[in-house]
Amino acid sequence: MTDTTAPPSATVRTVAPTAFQQAVLRFRGHCNIMNAGGRGSGKSFGMLLHCLDHCRALGPEARPLVLREQWNALTELGLELLEMATAAFGRGVRRNKAEGTLSLPNGAVVTFSNVSDENSYARHQGRSYSALFADEIGNFPPSAFRFVQLVRSNLRVPPGHRVEIHCTANPHGRSHTRIFKEYVSKAPPWHPFLGDEGDWWIWTTSDLTMNPHIDQLAYRRQLLAASGHDAALADAWIHGRWDVLGGVMFDVFDPAVHVVRRPPYLDARYLIGADWGTASPAAALLLARLKAPIGDRFRQGDVIVLDETDTALPTDLSEGTGAGVHTWAEMLTEMGARNGRRRPEVVTDDARGLAGDTVVSELLACGLSARRPHAKDRVGTWALVRTMLQAAVDGADRPALWLTSGCPHLLETLPEAPRGQLRPEDIDPKWPRDHWLDALGYGLRELMQRGVTFGRIKRTY
């Protein structure tokens, strides 16, 4: 079905930016914009205003692309822009639902699209766009975020014009860590910076008090209720803070406490915990459980994560290179060798191939001492990790967990691991970067199953 014009009942309203939206829009034409603030501050409306202004400025050469991850949310955004365009350009605005386009009287054409997988991205092959407007990009999963980056190859403008990119994001979405690393950490808010690709960017911050069109107190109560007892999550949503990670499993983790220099000598039991994957990464960590204390900091029974290896794509930690088991065995052997372990023990999850072979059997055939975990208990594993991290903070007389700089991907993913929405005692099953944590869990549970002596008391963890 195709709607050829705006519906006669469409309410024509005044399209006017708030003071916050005006401040953001001053940077249009000069910088790409990452509009990264709190919920309810009017970011999406400001982005749509930018889209309309782009259409006004380029006229018939304007071909902006508006993205959201899911179709339902995209439809709502499209109806909002239809109403705004009618107010700005009059009744000549035409909407084609079948093609997902909005045509303006001056010849500009806005295209709406979701982007979440190969099929949705394939629709853009061979097409050119003059600007990119991506809404709620902070909640895109890593795969969808990558497709948004790929769409930039379709951005082409006439000489004398600048490609315009405007994204909106709330903190504590699925791409929180990526946005923090690539934008928020590069400069203070409202200060332009040069991105890695050579474009100028700016990121902006905001909170719900900057939106006069909502009942701010009522919406604040809803955000508090939605965040439950997670004060960090509520703070991030309400105040637009990116330096806190609410709703995470390991909120006790503190790099200043837990990241340590590797001791020069270790009297320890060594073990590799590994998580197998092909389309997803295979990840492995070398752990050492101390048989004797070292100085005043490390106690007997503490575990130090010394090193890591994996098959993750450098550009996306949720995807693997597809390396086979024999290549993986060589990587595990090399990690052991560079740490002085000629034939390290490996505890790994297992998988059966088409020929009936398993990951464990193939690792054994490659000369590694490999076996499956005795039991899998994700909830119990995360509780153990939290307890050992807390022991490092408290200095308590129980085993603590420490990490070295030799495991950068574990250090990246551990602080961001989100709790499940329906089962908060477990990591969100939709989070695709849990491979290093699973490897940690396999190794840690194996090391802690055997008793160690503390003074005169033998304890088993």
Buried (B, 14 or more C-beta within 10 A) or exposed (E): EEEEEBEEEBEEEEBEBBEBBEBBBEBBEEBBBBBBBBBBBBBBBBBBBBBBBBBBBBEEEBBBBBBBBEBEBBBEBBEEBBBBBBBBBEEEBBBBEEEBBBBBEEEBBBBBBBBBEEEBBEEBEEEEBBBBBBBBBBBBBBBBBBBBEEBEEBBEBEEEBBBBBBBBBBBBBBBBBBBBEBBBEBBEBEEBBEBEEEBEBBBBBBBBBBBEEEEBEEBBEEBBEEBEEBEBBBBBBBBBBBEBBBBBBBBBBEEEBBBBEBBEEBEBBBBBBBBBBBEBBBBBBBBBBBEEEBEEEBBBBBBBBBBBBBBBBEEBBBBBBBBEBEEBBBBBBEBBEEBEBEEBBBBBBBEEEEEEEBBBBBBBEBEBEBBBBEEEEBEEBBEBBBBBBBBBEEEEEBBBBBBBEBBEBBBBBBBBBBBBEEEBEBBBEEBBBBBBBBBBBBBBBBBBEEEBEBEEEEBEB
